[in-house]
Amino acid sequence: MKVISKREADKVLTESLFKPVNGKTLSVGKFDGGKYQWHGTAKHYIGRDVPDIRGVHAVYMVRRVDSDGPYGQLMCVHES
């Protein structure tokens, strides 16, 4: 599976409202608990490989900030 843009992930999430996947709508959550060094924009992460996990339909990167500075968090669209 590859990291996609947030716009594409939102499209997957919205489509699940009209056509449920396996009878369920999808939801958003953290893909993993890691904090990744931020490199300017989310475009630097699009296309990178991530492991396939059952029930995960899309993975995207968001920018977050804490007391240590900016970092990237992998988020996913998954079955609830």
C-alpha positions as MATLAB code, in Angstrom:
seq = 'MKVISKREADKVLTESLFKPVNGKTLSVGKFDGGKYQWHGTAKHYIGRDVPDIRGVHAVYMVRRVDSDGPYGQLMCVHES';
ca = [
       0.000    0.000    0.000;
       1.185    3.526   -0.742;
       0.724    6.796    1.136;
      -1.823    8.987   -0.683;
      -2.899   12.607   -0.326;
      -5.445   13.665    2.283;
      -7.801   14.713   -0.510;
      -7.785   11.183   -1.969;
      -8.257    9.667    1.506;
     -11.228   11.976    2.141;
     -12.718   10.820   -1.157;
     -12.435    7.152   -0.032;
     -14.075    8.061    3.288;
     -16.921    9.986    1.615;
     -17.625    7.190   -0.882;
     -18.060    4.743    2.013;
     -21.008    6.816    3.251;
     -22.911    6.074    0.035;
     -21.516    2.590   -0.666;
     -20.616    0.901    2.645;
     -17.619   -1.460    2.573;
     -18.537   -4.918    3.895;
     -21.731   -3.354    5.280;
     -19.793   -0.765    7.323;
     -18.851    2.872    6.858;
     -15.192    3.767    7.242;
     -13.592    5.924    9.928;
     -10.290    7.753   10.482;
      -7.599    6.869   13.024;
      -3.853    6.727   13.607;
      -1.989    4.242   11.414;
       0.807    3.864   13.957;
       2.122    5.674   17.022;
       5.301    6.949   15.374;
       6.357   10.545   14.981;
       8.229   11.181   11.735;
      10.529   14.077   10.919;
       8.624   16.713    8.964;
      10.117   17.630    5.549;
       8.192   20.719    4.449;
       4.951   19.403    2.911;
       2.931   16.197    2.837;
       3.898   15.796   -0.833;
       7.284   14.470    0.312;
       5.532   11.401    1.749;
       3.060   10.600   -1.051;
       3.947    7.389   -2.843;
       6.002    5.836   -0.050;
       5.300    2.207    0.770;
       3.604    1.177    4.012;
       2.711   -2.381    5.078;
      -0.671   -3.761    4.035;
      -2.990   -4.266    7.007;
      -6.402   -5.884    6.696;
      -9.216   -3.367    7.075;
      -7.083   -0.316    6.155;
      -8.198    1.290    2.889;
      -6.037    4.431    2.720;
      -2.995    5.936    4.482;
      -2.048    9.635    4.462;
       0.333   11.994    6.302;
      -0.678   15.005    8.413;
       1.475   17.659   10.058;
       1.309   17.962   13.838;
       3.181   20.154   16.335;
       4.127   19.527   19.955;
       6.665   21.026   22.363;
       9.519   19.406   20.376;
       8.417   21.026   17.115;
       6.675   19.849   13.939;
       6.364   16.168   13.062;
       4.401   13.948   10.688;
       1.707   11.494   11.805;
       0.480    8.675    9.571;
      -3.316    8.488    9.587;
      -5.524    5.860    7.992;
      -9.053    5.284    6.749;
     -10.164    1.934    8.157;
     -13.212   -0.207    8.806;
     -14.886    0.618   12.118;
];
